[in-house]
């Protein structure tokens, strides 16, 4: 498999996740499954944009799922965010997950701070307002899965730019 095809599949999937998360704060299971299938397909045919083997994809998906599952169980994160992180583990491998998590969390924090400042959004999650950390129009306002996929796309750009310099 040509790596350009793997890159295209990854970018299309990541953009679909980001658009869905930003527009509806929801990511359909069909998008998640398509990303997982494409990640494993690229790993099998050695055409993935991140050079991940089948074993690395499986381990990355499992670690990605298990890493964020406690946050979902505590009600701090949506199920789609956890599933997207697992799919990113399959695409990028386990070694990339801590960096993606940190970059996405920083982006989400900046986004939340910006929303607090610009919209004077009330802080929920305390007392009788328990629920999402920030709400606008009844929706959790920070699209974390979009932050994750944007971080992964930026990492891909940095990786391919680095390859071009060699």
C-alpha positions as CSV (number, residue, x, y, z in Angstrom):
1,X,0.0,0.0,0.0
2,X,1.2,3.5,-0.9
3,X,1.9,5.7,2.2
4,X,0.1,8.6,0.4
5,X,-3.1,6.5,0.5
6,X,-2.6,5.9,4.3
7,X,-2.0,9.7,4.8
8,X,-5.2,10.5,2.9
9,X,-7.2,8.0,4.8
10,X,-5.9,9.3,8.1
11,X,-6.5,13.0,7.2
12,X,-10.1,12.3,5.9
13,X,-10.9,10.4,9.1
14,X,-9.4,13.0,11.4
15,X,-11.2,15.9,9.6
16,X,-14.5,13.9,9.8
17,X,-14.0,13.5,13.5
18,X,-13.1,17.2,14.1
19,X,-16.0,18.5,12.0
20,X,-18.5,16.1,13.7
21,X,-17.2,17.0,17.2
22,X,-17.2,20.7,16.5
23,X,-20.6,20.9,15.0
24,X,-22.6,18.4,17.1
25,X,-20.3,17.4,20.0
26,X,-21.0,13.9,18.9
27,X,-19.1,11.4,16.8
28,X,-21.0,8.5,15.3
29,X,-19.8,5.0,15.8
30,X,-19.5,4.6,12.0
31,X,-16.8,7.2,11.9
32,X,-15.0,5.5,14.8
33,X,-15.2,2.1,13.2
34,X,-14.1,3.4,9.8
35,X,-11.0,5.0,11.4
36,X,-10.2,1.8,13.3
37,X,-10.6,-0.3,10.2
38,X,-8.5,2.0,8.1
39,X,-5.8,2.1,10.8
40,X,-5.6,-1.7,11.0
41,X,-5.7,-1.9,7.2
42,X,-2.8,0.5,6.9
43,X,-0.9,-1.5,9.5
44,X,-1.5,-4.8,7.8
45,X,-0.4,-3.5,4.4
46,X,2.4,-1.4,5.8
47,X,1.0,1.8,4.4
48,X,0.2,3.8,7.5
49,X,1.3,7.4,7.8
50,X,3.0,6.7,11.1
51,X,4.8,3.4,10.2
52,X,2.9,1.4,12.8
53,X,2.9,-2.4,12.6
54,X,-0.2,-4.6,13.2
55,X,1.0,-5.4,16.8
56,X,1.7,-1.8,17.5
57,X,-1.7,-0.8,16.2
58,X,-3.4,-3.4,18.5
59,X,-1.4,-2.4,21.5
60,X,-1.9,1.3,20.8
61,X,-5.7,0.9,20.5
62,X,-5.9,-1.0,23.7
63,X,-3.7,1.5,25.6
64,X,-5.6,4.4,24.2
65,X,-8.9,2.9,25.3
66,X,-7.7,2.0,28.8
67,X,-6.0,5.3,29.4
68,X,-9.1,7.4,29.0
69,X,-11.7,5.0,30.2
70,X,-11.5,6.1,33.9
71,X,-12.2,9.7,32.9
72,X,-15.4,8.5,31.1
73,X,-16.3,6.3,34.1
74,X,-16.0,9.4,36.3
75,X,-18.2,11.5,33.9
76,X,-15.3,13.8,33.0
77,X,-15.2,12.8,29.3
78,X,-17.5,11.5,26.6
79,X,-17.4,8.0,25.2
80,X,-16.5,9.3,21.8
81,X,-13.4,11.0,23.1
82,X,-12.3,7.7,24.6
83,X,-13.0,5.8,21.4
84,X,-11.2,8.4,19.2
85,X,-8.2,8.1,21.5
86,X,-8.2,4.4,21.0
87,X,-8.4,4.8,17.2
88,X,-5.5,7.3,17.4
89,X,-3.6,4.6,19.3
90,X,-4.1,2.3,16.4
91,X,-3.1,4.9,13.8
92,X,-0.1,6.4,15.7
93,X,1.0,3.6,18.1
94,X,1.2,3.7,21.9
95,X,4.4,5.8,21.9
96,X,2.6,8.8,20.5
97,X,-0.4,8.8,22.9
98,X,1.2,10.8,25.8
99,X,2.2,13.6,23.5
100,X,-1.1,13.7,21.7
101,X,-2.9,13.7,25.1
102,X,-0.8,16.6,26.4
103,X,-1.1,18.6,23.2
104,X,-4.9,18.1,23.0
105,X,-5.3,18.8,26.7
106,X,-3.4,22.1,26.4
107,X,-5.5,23.1,23.3
108,X,-8.7,22.2,25.2
109,X,-7.6,24.2,28.2
110,X,-6.8,27.2,26.0
111,X,-10.2,26.8,24.3
112,X,-12.1,26.6,27.6
113,X,-10.2,29.7,29.0
114,X,-11.0,31.6,25.8
115,X,-14.7,30.7,26.1
116,X,-14.8,31.7,29.8
117,X,-13.2,35.1,28.9
118,X,-15.2,35.9,25.7
119,X,-18.6,34.5,26.6
120,X,-18.7,34.9,30.4
121,X,-19.8,31.3,30.4
122,X,-21.0,30.1,33.8
123,X,-18.9,27.4,35.4
124,X,-20.9,24.3,35.8
125,X,-20.0,21.0,37.4
126,X,-20.5,22.2,41.0
127,X,-23.4,21.6,43.3
128,X,-26.8,21.5,41.5
129,X,-25.1,22.3,38.2
130,X,-23.1,19.1,38.0
131,X,-22.4,18.0,34.5
132,X,-20.1,19.3,31.8
133,X,-17.3,21.5,32.9
134,X,-18.5,24.3,30.6
135,X,-21.8,24.5,28.8
136,X,-23.0,26.7,26.0
137,X,-26.5,26.0,24.7
138,X,-26.6,22.9,26.8
139,X,-23.6,21.3,25.1
140,X,-20.2,20.6,26.5
141,X,-18.3,23.4,24.9
142,X,-14.8,22.0,24.3
143,X,-14.6,19.4,21.5
144,X,-11.9,17.2,22.9
145,X,-11.9,14.6,20.2
146,X,-11.3,17.4,17.7
147,X,-8.4,18.6,19.8
148,X,-7.0,15.1,19.7
149,X,-7.3,14.7,15.9
150,X,-5.9,18.2,15.2
151,X,-2.9,17.4,17.5
152,X,-2.4,14.1,15.5
153,X,-2.6,15.9,12.2
154,X,0.0,18.5,13.3
155,X,2.2,15.7,14.4
156,X,1.8,14.1,11.0
157,X,2.8,17.4,9.3
158,X,5.9,17.7,11.6
159,X,6.8,14.1,10.9
160,X,6.5,14.5,7.1
161,X,8.3,17.8,7.1
162,X,11.1,16.2,9.1
163,X,11.3,13.4,6.5
164,X,11.5,16.0,3.7
165,X,14.5,17.6,5.4
166,X,16.5,14.4,5.4
